[in-house]
Amino acid sequence: MSWQRAEDLAWVQSAHSGVVQVATFPDTQVYSLDGGAAVIWKLLDEPMGRDELVSRITEDVLLIPDDISEEVDRCLSQLAGLGLVEQR
């Protein structure tokens, strides 16, 4: 299974701060993603499995996968709960 951004969303990233603003439709909820959530959002430009996602994050910031796996799982769960990402 892979994770991907949900459909019917609009988003923009601040060039200055790196914060990602995501709006849902039709209910028009706006969420601000920063830190790890913004990194995950950007990586999900294409559908990606959880293990690949963890691997890509650890490559970029030189961390050990076991050190961030739970954090990535928690973030994906929260983003899914908000309707911003989905698992297929």
Secondary structure per residue as TSV (DSSP state, phi and psi in degrees):
chain	resnum	aa	ss	phi	psi
A	1	M	-	360.0	151.1
A	2	S	-	-128.7	158.2
A	3	W	E	-99.1	146.3
A	4	Q	E	-151.9	162.5
A	5	R	E	-66.5	143.0
A	6	A	-	-70.0	159.4
A	7	E	S	-80.6	170.5
A	8	D	S	59.3	44.5
A	9	L	E	-125.0	149.6
A	10	A	E	-120.5	143.0
A	11	W	E	-150.9	157.0
A	12	V	E	-147.3	146.2
A	13	Q	E	-114.1	133.2
A	14	S	-	-71.9	123.6
A	15	A	T	-66.4	-29.4
A	16	H	T	-79.0	-50.6
A	17	S	T	-100.3	-18.2
A	18	G	-	82.3	-3.0
A	19	V	-	-68.6	138.0
A	20	V	E	-106.9	127.3
A	21	Q	E	-102.0	124.9
A	22	V	E	-122.4	130.2
A	23	A	E	-115.6	134.1
A	24	T	E	-94.9	153.9
A	25	F	T	-132.8	144.9
A	26	P	T	-90.4	-1.3
A	27	D	T	-80.6	-7.7
A	28	T	-	50.9	56.6
A	29	Q	-	-92.3	137.5
A	30	V	E	-115.8	128.8
A	31	Y	E	-121.4	143.1
A	32	S	E	-106.7	124.4
A	33	L	E	-112.1	129.3
A	34	D	-	-136.5	178.1
A	35	G	H	55.9	-133.7
A	36	G	H	-62.4	-34.9
A	37	A	H	-63.8	-39.7
A	38	A	H	-67.6	-37.7
A	39	V	H	-63.0	-47.2
A	40	I	H	-61.4	-44.3
A	41	W	H	-56.7	-47.2
A	42	K	H	-64.6	-39.9
A	43	L	H	-67.2	-27.2
A	44	L	T	-82.8	24.8
A	45	D	T	-57.6	-31.3
A	46	E	S	-126.1	148.3
A	47	P	-	-54.3	142.0
A	48	M	B	-150.7	138.3
A	49	G	-	-70.1	157.9
A	50	R	H	-59.5	-44.7
A	51	D	H	-65.0	-39.7
A	52	E	H	-65.6	-38.9
A	53	L	H	-60.5	-48.2
A	54	V	H	-60.0	-43.6
A	55	S	H	-61.5	-44.5
A	56	R	H	-64.8	-39.4
A	57	I	H	-65.3	-45.3
A	58	T	H	-67.5	-31.1
A	59	E	H	-64.4	-42.1
A	60	D	H	-70.4	-33.6
A	61	V	H	-117.5	9.7
A	62	L	T	55.1	51.4
A	63	L	-	-112.6	164.3
A	64	I	-	-88.2	131.4
A	65	P	H	-50.3	-41.5
A	66	D	H	-62.3	-25.7
A	67	D	H	-73.1	-23.4
A	68	I	H	-120.9	-3.6
A	69	S	H	-55.6	-47.9
A	70	E	H	-64.6	-38.3
A	71	E	H	-64.4	-41.5
A	72	V	H	-64.3	-44.4
A	73	D	H	-59.1	-43.8
A	74	R	H	-63.5	-43.6
A	75	C	H	-65.0	-45.3
A	76	L	H	-60.0	-41.2
A	77	S	H	-62.8	-43.3
A	78	Q	H	-66.1	-43.7
A	79	L	H	-63.5	-38.7
A	80	A	H	-66.2	-40.3
A	81	G	H	-61.5	-28.5
A	82	L	T	-86.0	-6.1
A	83	G	T	81.0	19.6
A	84	L	S	-92.8	-29.1
A	85	V	E	-132.5	161.6
A	86	E	E	-145.4	156.1
A	87	Q	E	-105.8	131.0
A	88	R	-	-128.2	360.0
